[in-house]
């Protein structure tokens, strides 16, 4: 079955990537990283947001500061890209929209990437950011961890590491199109294969092999949170697109969270691709979703 025509800029970008990667199967890791920084093209520049290249806890990244944002609350975003691609550049504008909707400052982390730095490097970078913010006087409860795709895996895994150490936890976690199944067996990898312009099982497996090259087991809860006990996990927001191949991961995460008594909210963007909030400022479905996340965040702060 052939893929339908893309209906939005994000789908167009994904379809273009698929064509180029198929035409150049030996593309180097470094060139792929340059290509994937083009992710930001899907997102309109948010107004009244400033950016600063900086580092927190020895981890470089971009600090995102919407006008009037509460500096005493921080959103830490772990970007997607299969643990090997993506950057603060690719996710700067998306983070700007999220931070603005939540009324907080944010930090997009340039954590270490696989295969040069397999698990647990990226998770440890996230923990270093948390430790540095706490040392600087910001309580963990005022930090929100967010991530998309592989970055959502990292955001959840960072919290699981905090839980395992019996440490204070963030109040909220945001998981956009989470990629969690390191066994590469999600049902929608097959059923949505014809409608997803980006994700393919073979590409996922290559990224799994890169990320787990240090020897981690694909069923280890710290790399595959679908095997985790989420009892006591912070309130959780999950979204995914209805036509994306990783939808099953989001569905399973929601069911697991409900089973473990987590305060979880799950939305599905009808007809939307992987990490559809990337269309913020360009598509009403993405703008509505960003607004929902902002309202959800505010409700948690008022609770």
C-alpha positions as MATLAB code, in Angstrom:
seq = 'XXXXXXXXXXXXXXXXXXXXXXXXXXXXXXXXXXXXXXXXXXXXXXXXXXXXXXXXXXXXXXXXXXXXXXXXXXXXXXXXXXXXXXXXXXXXXXXXXXXXXXXXXXXXXXXXXXXXXXXXXXXXXXXXXXXXXXXXXXXXXXXXXXXXXXXXXXXXXXXXXXXXXXXXXXXXXXXXXXXXXXXXXXXXXXXXXXXXXXXXXXXXXXXXXXXXXXXXXXXXXXXXXXXXXXXXXXXXXXXXXXXXXXXXXXXXXXXXXXXXXXXXXXXXXXXXXXXXXXXXXXXXXXXXXXXXXXXXXXXXXXX';
ca = [
       0.000    0.000    0.000;
       1.381    3.440   -0.898;
       1.397    6.285    1.578;
      -1.287    8.984    1.210;
      -0.212   12.523    0.382;
       0.961   14.619    3.354;
      -1.704   16.994    4.639;
       0.525   19.428    6.519;
       4.069   20.776    6.659;
       5.184   18.209    9.230;
       4.040   15.367    7.013;
       5.788   17.000    4.055;
       9.055   17.247    5.998;
       8.836   13.610    7.101;
       8.078   12.471    3.561;
      11.059   14.462    2.249;
      13.331   12.881    4.850;
      12.108    9.408    3.919;
      12.906   10.014    0.256;
      16.389   11.346    0.994;
      17.256    8.593    3.475;
      16.081    5.939    1.000;
      18.160    7.550   -1.744;
      21.223    7.793    0.501;
      21.147    4.748    2.803;
      24.806    5.242    3.762;
      24.271    8.796    5.018;
      26.621    9.443    7.933;
      25.407   10.006   11.482;
      26.670   13.579   11.362;
      24.835   14.355    8.127;
      21.650   12.790    9.500;
      21.926   15.080   12.509;
      22.131   18.101   10.237;
      19.072   16.874    8.337;
      17.049   16.316   11.511;
      17.732   19.835   12.763;
      15.348   20.775    9.945;
      12.571   19.528   12.264;
      12.257   23.105   13.510;
      10.938   24.169   10.072;
       7.525   22.726   10.961;
       7.125   25.147   13.877;
       6.281   28.841   13.636;
       8.480   31.164   15.687;
       6.619   31.941   18.934;
       6.256   35.608   19.736;
       7.679   37.230   22.871;
      10.141   34.435   23.613;
      13.895   34.894   23.995;
      16.649   32.283   23.863;
      20.071   31.922   25.436;
      22.716   29.300   24.717;
      23.918   28.137   28.119;
      24.574   25.016   30.193;
      23.027   23.524   33.306;
      24.849   20.874   35.283;
      27.515   20.701   32.606;
      24.915   19.898   29.928;
      24.704   22.435   27.086;
      21.413   23.616   25.693;
      19.124   26.585   25.166;
      17.295   28.458   27.918;
      13.840   29.528   26.726;
      12.262   32.572   28.371;
       8.743   33.686   27.407;
       7.889   37.252   28.380;
       6.267   37.312   31.814;
       7.102   33.679   32.567;
       7.525   32.536   36.152;
      11.311   32.174   36.631;
      10.718   30.020   39.708;
       9.297   27.200   37.572;
      11.245   25.338   34.899;
      10.333   22.976   32.097;
      13.224   20.688   31.118;
      12.738   19.271   27.625;
      14.532   16.148   26.435;
      14.344   16.236   22.649;
      13.388   13.388   20.349;
      15.426   11.908   17.531;
      15.861    8.233   18.355;
      18.492    8.952   21.060;
      20.920    9.691   18.201;
      19.518   12.737   16.374;
      17.778   16.017   17.226;
      19.084   18.937   19.263;
      18.171   22.117   21.076;
      18.105   23.769   17.623;
      15.505   21.348   16.263;
      13.287   21.741   19.350;
      13.846   25.380   20.347;
      10.620   26.764   18.846;
       8.429   23.858   20.014;
       9.770   24.386   23.524;
       9.044   28.102   23.209;
       5.372   27.373   22.499;
       5.154   24.886   25.382;
       6.884   27.196   27.873;
       4.725   30.122   26.824;
       1.531   28.070   27.234;
       2.649   26.931   30.685;
       3.921   30.374   31.719;
       7.356   29.069   32.710;
      10.965   29.228   31.606;
      12.439   26.158   29.944;
      15.694   24.452   29.083;
      16.175   22.319   25.956;
      19.006   19.927   26.749;
      21.709   18.906   24.289;
      22.280   15.625   26.112;
      24.883   13.160   24.860;
      23.771   11.147   21.843;
      24.122    7.511   20.839;
      25.970    5.643   19.450;
      28.922    7.618   20.807;
      27.201    7.759   24.195;
      24.732    4.876   24.666;
      22.429    4.397   27.665;
      22.701    5.581   30.420;
      24.521    8.754   29.239;
      21.413   10.747   28.243;
      19.522    9.795   31.420;
      22.527   10.762   33.525;
      22.672   14.123   31.744;
      19.031   14.689   32.635;
      19.723   13.850   36.265;
      22.701   16.246   36.241;
      20.381   19.032   35.067;
      17.915   18.275   37.865;
      20.704   18.189   40.450;
      22.103   21.523   39.249;
      18.697   23.217   39.327;
      18.065   21.928   42.845;
      21.518   23.048   43.965;
      20.660   26.482   42.584;
      17.590   26.622   44.799;
      14.814   25.359   42.526;
      12.715   22.672   44.264;
      12.173   19.494   42.253;
       8.399   19.980   42.557;
       8.750   23.157   40.468;
      10.529   21.303   37.634;
       8.470   19.700   34.864;
      10.109   17.073   32.686;
       8.931   16.938   29.098;
       9.976   15.060   26.003;
       8.900   13.866   22.609;
       9.478   10.437   21.080;
      12.795    9.130   22.472;
      12.953   12.273   24.602;
       9.695   11.243   26.291;
      11.337    7.903   27.096;
      14.203    9.841   28.695;
      11.891   12.153   30.652;
      10.037    9.154   32.108;
      13.269    7.239   32.761;
      14.780   10.193   34.630;
      11.766   10.204   36.959;
      12.037    6.433   37.412;
      15.671    6.886   38.446;
      14.614    9.543   40.964;
      11.935    7.167   42.275;
      14.428    4.317   42.600;
      16.667    6.574   44.696;
      13.677    7.584   46.882;
      14.149   11.215   45.910;
      11.634   14.029   45.594;
       9.830   13.986   42.242;
       8.651   16.593   39.754;
       4.958   17.400   39.960;
       4.293   16.866   36.257;
       5.645   14.996   33.231;
       4.705   15.624   29.588;
       5.189   12.811   27.037;
       4.548   13.672   23.377;
       4.389   10.673   21.020;
       6.474    8.623   23.467;
       8.754    5.931   22.075;
       9.126    3.343   24.808;
       9.050   -0.147   23.307;
      12.670   -1.195   22.890;
      11.509   -4.661   21.815;
      10.162   -3.031   18.634;
       6.880   -4.955   18.789;
       4.186   -2.263   18.936;
       1.002   -3.258   17.114;
       0.668    0.061   15.263;
       4.131   -0.383   13.744;
       2.208   -2.609   11.337;
      -1.323   -1.197   11.298;
      -0.198    2.442   10.846;
       2.831    1.757    8.667;
       1.093    3.082    5.540;
      -0.002    6.344    7.174;
       3.149    7.278    9.113;
       5.524    9.322    6.957;
       8.534    8.983    9.274;
       8.626    5.866   11.428;
       9.603    2.437   10.118;
      10.448   -0.667   12.135;
      13.894   -0.997   10.532;
      14.850    2.563   11.457;
      13.630    2.081   15.015;
      15.703   -1.080   15.368;
      18.826    0.732   14.190;
      18.282    3.378   16.862;
      17.593    0.720   19.501;
      20.873   -0.966   18.597;
      22.700    2.372   18.945;
      21.086    3.274   22.262;
      21.497   -0.150   23.879;
      24.999   -0.792   22.533;
      26.339   -0.546   26.068;
      24.561   -3.800   26.888;
      21.234   -2.708   28.437;
      18.382   -5.180   28.107;
      15.403   -3.999   25.989;
      13.063   -4.965   28.837;
      14.950   -2.962   31.474;
      12.358   -0.489   32.843;
      14.930    2.321   32.700;
      15.138    1.966   28.903;
      11.649    0.555   28.330;
       9.236    2.192   30.785;
       6.429   -0.108   29.626;
       8.026   -2.583   32.062;
       8.122   -0.089   34.941;
       6.002    0.064   38.076;
       4.560    3.579   37.792;
       2.959    3.540   41.234;
       3.693    6.945   42.758;
       4.630    8.490   39.397;
       3.838   12.227   38.960;
       0.765   13.402   37.084;
       1.319   12.551   33.459;
       0.197   14.071   30.160;
       0.459   11.870   27.034;
      -0.387   12.649   23.439;
       0.095   10.963   20.076;
      -1.163   11.172   16.508;
      -3.806    8.719   15.370;
      -1.961    7.761   12.173;
       1.540    7.369   13.635;
       3.284    4.048   14.025;
       4.185    4.664   17.680;
       0.565    5.189   18.783;
       0.621    1.795   20.511;
       3.374    2.978   22.869;
       1.229    5.901   24.016;
      -1.842    3.689   24.422;
       0.112    1.156   26.492;
       1.695    3.879   28.625;
      -1.737    5.322   29.366;
      -3.116    1.901   30.350;
      -0.085    1.203   32.548;
      -0.389    4.586   34.239;
      -4.086    4.039   34.917;
      -3.368    0.561   36.308;
      -0.757    2.040   38.677;
      -3.081    4.798   39.899;
      -1.284    7.672   38.162;
      -3.185   10.893   37.438;
      -2.916   10.594   33.651;
      -4.373   12.560   30.743;
      -4.200   11.108   27.224;
      -5.126   12.864   23.982;
      -4.959   11.605   20.402;
      -4.652   14.011   17.476;
      -6.949   12.703   14.783;
      -5.117   12.284   11.480;
      -1.890   13.633   12.979;
       1.700   12.515   12.492;
       4.461   11.771   15.006;
       4.941   14.641   17.506;
       2.254   16.750   15.858;
       2.709   19.645   18.359;
       5.680   20.518   16.131;
       3.052   22.270   13.981;
       2.506   24.903   16.695;
       1.708   28.240   15.123;
       0.931   26.609   11.766;
      -1.957   24.212   12.423;
      -5.015   24.626   14.695;
      -4.833   21.019   15.895;
      -1.312   21.629   17.238;
      -2.234   25.020   18.693;
      -5.236   23.504   20.469;
      -3.043   20.729   21.853;
      -0.423   23.178   23.142;
      -3.225   25.138   24.825;
      -4.561   21.940   26.432;
      -1.116   21.157   27.812;
      -0.902   24.673   29.233;
      -4.308   24.352   30.895;
      -3.385   20.917   32.270;
      -0.139   22.308   33.662;
      -1.923   25.242   35.324;
      -4.501   22.925   36.896;
      -1.700   20.878   38.453;
      -0.081   23.970   39.941;
      -3.393   25.030   41.476;
      -4.083   21.582   42.968;
];
